[in-house]
Amino acid sequence: MAKIVVIGAGFAGHTAALYLGDKLGRQHEVTVMSNRDVFGYVPSWVWVGVGHMKPEQTIFKLEPVYRKKNVKFVHAAVKEIHPDQGEQYVTGERVGSNEPVRLDYDYLVVATGPKLNFEGTPGLGPDGGFTHSICSLPHAIKTRDAYLALCERMKKGEKVKIVIGTGHPAATCQGAAFEYIVNVHKDLVKKGLRDKADILWLSNEPALGDFGVNGVQVKRSGIVMKSEEFIKSVFNDHGIRYQVQTGVTQVEAGKIHWQNYEGEQGVTEFDFSMLIPQFKGQPMKFIGKNGDDLTGKLTN
């Protein structure tokens, strides 16, 4: 009987676990190890962040699902992977108790998702920083609360500055930020508050609508156009300003410091900002049989 361990229970890890459990779970041992005991439907957090979807609608408990699919579940955070043949195992700590965990494996699926590198930009992020995020459910809830509080200020006649985009020169996932800025615009129109907000798209993309994938093609009114043309048209129609080719270098209260592709530096003021952080690999260590740290040889 083979032992298969899946680290992570996001879209990739969860999908892998369900297929493996369905095909192999009765003859072999399939185990998921994750630091979260719920599956989060990440694309819905752009709606949580404007108050259009309840947080509990975007998650469900993992263990009951896995039990039906012949998959074991361990609620623990991975610390080390020992990949040498003959003694392959994963170590971690149970969430809530810090109890050590060891899982031996024959086959390993690493599907951890990214580390949100807020610390890569001084002052970025909702925990000790000055910006918001929709990259996790707790962050999306904080973003919602801050956004709705901003709306109350606008209802009293105050005009505000909103900045949405990427918060690091090497940030990716521009698409999530784009969805969020569109949701904010539409919500403010619905609330009758759009004239109270100056909205800016601030992104490290080489061109508007690049999204890190060299853009897409869009068909509108029977005409095929590149995403840069389409989004420029939409932003101009709806009064959304945009600034691309720009990397955020630091954030302080109400001020975003940036540098563009030409090396020019500047400061943009804001009342509310949602900026996507850089994504990096999770801080797990790969350890050899002699105790050597192999992480630099096995990971990017």
HELIX and SHEET records of a PDB file:
HELIX    1   1 PHE A   11  LEU A   24  1                                  14    
HELIX    2   2 VAL A   42  SER A   44  5                                   3    
HELIX    3   3 TRP A   45  VAL A   48  1                                   4    
HELIX    4   4 PRO A   55  THR A   58  5                                   4    
HELIX    5   5 GLU A   63  LYS A   68  1                                   6    
HELIX    6   6 PHE A  118  GLY A  120  5                                   3    
HELIX    7   7 LEU A  137  LYS A  155  1                                  19    
HELIX    8   8 GLN A  174  LYS A  191  1                                  18    
HELIX    9   9 ARG A  194  LYS A  196  5                                   3    
HELIX   10  10 SER A  227  HIS A  238  1                                  12    
HELIX   11  11 THR A  295  LEU A  298  1                                   4    
SHEET    1   A 6 PRO A 100  ASP A 104  0                                        
SHEET    2   A 6 TYR A  89  ARG A  94 -1                                        
SHEET    3   A 6 VAL A  71  HIS A  82 -1                                        
SHEET    4   A 6 GLU A  29  SER A  34  1                                        
SHEET    5   A 6 LYS A   3  ILE A   7  1                                        
SHEET    6   A 6 TYR A 107  VAL A 110  1                                        
SHEET    1   B 2 VAL A  38  GLY A  40  0                                        
SHEET    2   B 2 ILE A  59  LYS A  61 -1                                        
SHEET    1   C 4 PRO A 100  ASP A 104  0                                        
SHEET    2   C 4 TYR A  89  ARG A  94 -1                                        
SHEET    3   C 4 VAL A  71  HIS A  82 -1                                        
SHEET    4   C 4 LYS A 285  PHE A 286  1                                        
SHEET    1   D 2 LYS A 115  ASN A 117  0                                        
SHEET    2   D 2 GLN A 278  LYS A 280 -1                                        
SHEET    1   E 4 ILE A 240  GLN A 243  0                                        
SHEET    2   E 4 ALA A 197  LEU A 202  1                                        
SHEET    3   E 4 VAL A 160  THR A 166  1                                        
SHEET    4   E 4 PHE A 272  ILE A 276  1                                        
SHEET    1   F 2 GLN A 217  ARG A 220  0                                        
SHEET    2   F 2 ILE A 223  LYS A 226 -1                                        
SHEET    1   G 3 THR A 246  GLU A 252  0                                        
SHEET    2   G 3 LYS A 255  ASN A 260 -1                                        
SHEET    3   G 3 GLN A 265  GLU A 269 -1                                        
END                                                                             
